[in-house]
Amino acid sequence: MATSGSGAYRLDPDSGIVTRPDGTRAYLSPRERDILHVLHMMRGRWVNHHTIIDLVWRGHCSYKAVGANVRNIRRKCGADVIDTRGRGYGYGVGVNG
């Protein structure tokens, strides 16, 4: 699949380009792209730090690095692209997820 997305955000996992709801684009680093892709592939579910570290960094990373990359994604794409709750991060989880 060349693009993946739900709702108004579209991610091209090959280039790391996210198209925002207003049609403008954000360019993600490879790690940021991988995190957003993992969250999209697991959309509708909460994903904890451990899962992101295992899938994106192969188990070799700190919680702070995950948080820093999520902040960068939000800064580049918009705060609402990733949901956060005590259970972890989500893409398309919604308030009642």
Sequence and secondary structure as in RCSB ss.txt:
>XXXX:A:sequence
MATSGSGAYRLDPDSGIVTRPDGTRAYLSPRERDILHVLHMMRGRWVNHHTIIDLVWRGHCSYKAVGANVRNIRR
KCGADVIDTRGRGYGYGVGVNG
>XXXX:A:secstr
   EEETTEEEETTTTEEE TTS EEE  HHHHHHHHHHHHTTTS B HHHHHHHHSTT   HHHHHHHHHHHHH
HH GGGSEEETTEEESS  TT 
